[in-house]
Amino acid sequence: MRLKDKIAIVTGAAAGMGASTARIFAREGAKVFIADLNEKAGTALARDIGGSAAFAHLDVTKEDDWAKLRDAAVTAHGRIDILINNAGVSGSDPDVLSMATWDQQMNVNAKGVFLGLRTIIPVMQKNKAGSIVNISSISGIAGQAFVHMGYNAAKGAVRMMTKATAVQFAKDGIRCNSVHPGLMPAMQTSRMSADPDVRAKMLRAVPMRREGRVEEVANANLFLASDEASYITGTELVVDGGFLAQ
Ligand SMILES: NC(=O)c1ccc[n+]([C@@H]2O[C@H](COP(=O)([O-])OP(=O)(O)OC[C@H]3O[C@@H](n4cnc5c(N)ncnc54)[C@H](O)[C@@H]3O)[C@@H](O)[C@H]2O)c1
């Protein structure tokens, strides 16, 4: 088992890539906190996984929620080994200059990740160990026609917070890397990118000519979270079917 007895928090784990990550981490021996706004789907997933998973209510934009989650994990297990900052909202928006979308992107996709780092890093420092994976996007590296620039800016911020964390906390045994999915199953909050015509256009830009499967990102998370990646920090793993290689 690749994560035997590790204590892991996966945010946004009630659906999509977070849910797949939670399942795979539990299969590999971790105790997993499924941290999400969506209590119904999160508790159902925890029940399905069994004793090694627990649901925890978390709105990533609320510092109090983060503190409660940290306290619950430390009370139950005494430490936190892995943090996967995966929760996010879609940036597909027909109004690419919307102010409301900019604010939402900064709040959830950028500040939500910073609050996770701010709350959980001190716990990892005490234990002199930890692995953090921040889920960015190819949108954190390149712009796209249908994506609000707030999403690019927030995912770019996630990419750079990763590098700052790696440099600042390596001395405490903490590693931090970012994962950059490409065209994946549409997010629950997606507007345009769920449209079949838009998806067909986007697919033409993917050399593998298919969207990614959630477990293909979850397996990247697994590698980076595990001790197999013990000398890997501050880097970015792109999971995009060759989009950025063109
Ligand atoms: N799907 C894609 O095409 C794609 C591509 C690149 C990157 N990403 C990124 O991958 C991550 C996961 O995406 P997904 O496709 O699995 O999305 P999804 O919509 O399927 O799932 C997102 C989960 O995050 C939760 N969430 C949303 N806001 C939250 C908040 N404020 N606090 C706590 N939980 C919250 C939702 O309840 C949901 O369970 C996101 O960060 C997303 O930006 C997605």
The ligand as a Gaussian input file, in Angstrom:
#p B3LYP/6-31G(d) Opt

LIG

0 1
 N      -13.009000      19.454000     -14.749000
 C      -12.058000      20.090000     -15.430000
 O      -12.135000      20.199000     -16.667000
 C      -10.854000      20.654000     -14.723000
 C       -9.707000      20.946000     -15.472000
 C       -8.600000      21.482000     -14.828000
 C       -8.625000      21.707000     -13.470000
 N       -9.741000      21.425000     -12.750000
 C       -9.697000      21.669000     -11.304000
 O       -9.781000      20.441000     -10.622000
 C      -10.440000      20.600000      -9.357000
 C      -11.585000      19.608000      -9.239000
 O      -12.462000      19.779000     -10.333000
 P      -13.648000      18.739000     -10.682000
 O      -13.746000      18.686000     -12.160000
 O      -13.478000      17.474000      -9.918000
 O      -14.900000      19.591000     -10.138000
 P      -16.353000      19.172000      -9.603000
 O      -17.234000      20.348000      -9.858000
 O      -16.743000      17.841000     -10.163000
 O      -16.111000      19.000000      -8.037000
 C      -15.710000      20.097000      -7.257000
 C      -16.017000      19.807000      -5.793000
 O      -15.596000      20.968000      -5.056000
 C      -16.609000      21.297000      -4.116000
 N      -16.532000      22.725000      -3.795000
 C      -16.828000      23.781000      -4.601000
 N      -16.691000      24.930000      -3.917000
 C      -16.281000      24.594000      -2.662000
 C      -15.964000      25.342000      -1.490000
 N      -16.072000      26.678000      -1.447000
 N      -15.567000      24.670000      -0.389000
 C      -15.488000      23.320000      -0.402000
 N      -15.792000      22.556000      -1.462000
 C      -16.179000      23.191000      -2.582000
 C      -17.920000      20.915000      -4.803000
 O      -18.968000      20.739000      -3.855000
 C      -17.525000      19.621000      -5.521000
 O      -17.737000      18.491000      -4.711000
 C      -10.866000      22.070000      -9.320000
 O       -9.921000      22.819000      -8.585000
 C      -10.854000      22.484000     -10.787000
 O      -10.663000      23.874000     -10.950000
 C      -10.858000      20.895000     -13.353000

